[in-house]
Amino acid sequence: MNLKSKKIFVAGHNGMVGAAIVRALSIAGASNLILANRADVDLTNQAAVAQFMERNAPDVVVVAAAKVGGIHANDTFPAQFIYENMMIESNLIHDAYQNGCERLLFLGSSCIYPKMADQPMQESELLNGPLEPTNEPYGIAKIAGIKLCESYNRQYGTDFRSLMPTNLYGVGDNFHPENSHVIPALMARIHEAHENGEASVTIWGSGTPRREFLNVDDLADACLHILSLPKSRVEAATSPRCSHINVGTGTDVTIHDLATTLCRVIGYDGNLEFDKSKPDGAPRKLLDVSRLNSLGWRARTSLEEGLTRTYKWFVNNRGNLRH
């Protein structure tokens, strides 16, 4: 598929992921982009989405819109996380079919996999065990999105694809003090300690859990790559009931090593203290990306390079960050 000639609707273009995809599409020469704010269309409203999709009739839809947050937000607002995400994806996927959309890309999360999944997590681990309880509602909503795409493909012959990214970070991230993910939370905390001349920074947990991190601009590049591939090639690498594709780097680091790298990027030379009374979560979360590699894509941004770029953006935009 030549994306330059297509009318592409990026749902969620104001978020970190959606904005990165818009940047990548623009660089690739795609000029017929459909972008809509919540004032233009409420994606949780079935009638509003139906009218919007009929009026705009996109050739390609990218479902990057979602309600997202860290452990605290997921655990505090479970009803909002499951309801809003299920409504957004259901409305967009159904109306993409109704309006003859040529191709759709649904973006999920590694939260779809069981808490105690074998590592690295292959796509076949889906539905093999219980999810992490704190983000179970969000994970179930994302699983529903995958199965919606698979079901429409099986019944109607649509070309709806699903990507499951690992932990994301980068330009446009959410630095909310309570609702952010691990990289923006640690970056903001260490930056503040550096600014204030504090002797140490306390970090939750033991620092031993291992996590995989993918720069959001690499994810955007993977999205364009998968969107551009012919249907036959994607189908050959997947199966009708396991059609989703993991997106990650294939490598992970300990939280301790992540924090040490952030100190180096920020220039902080104080001490790191780990509060072992706080929960660690799963000991390891690493995606198996062999399916994506077989389709011709690999991540290119090193963790330190990505953190440096993100930190520069954070410092330059602290006054108007999303909360």
Secondary structure, 3 states (H helix, E strand, C coil): CCHHHCCEEEECCCCHHHHHHHHHHHHCCCCCEECCCCCCCCCCCHHHHHHHHHHHCCCEEEECCCCCCCHHHHHHCHHHHHHHHHHHHHHHHHHHHHCCCCEEEEECCHHHCCCCCCCCECHHHCCCCCCCHHHHHHHHHHHHHHHHHHHHHHHHCCCEEEEEECEEECCCCCCCCCCCCHHHHHHHHHHHHHHHCCCEEEEECCCCCEECEEEHHHHHHHHHHHHHCCHHHHHHHCECCECCEEECCCCCEEHHHHHHHHHHHHCCCCEEEEECCCCCCCCEECECCHHHHHCCCCCCCCHHHHHHHHHHHHHHCHHHCCC
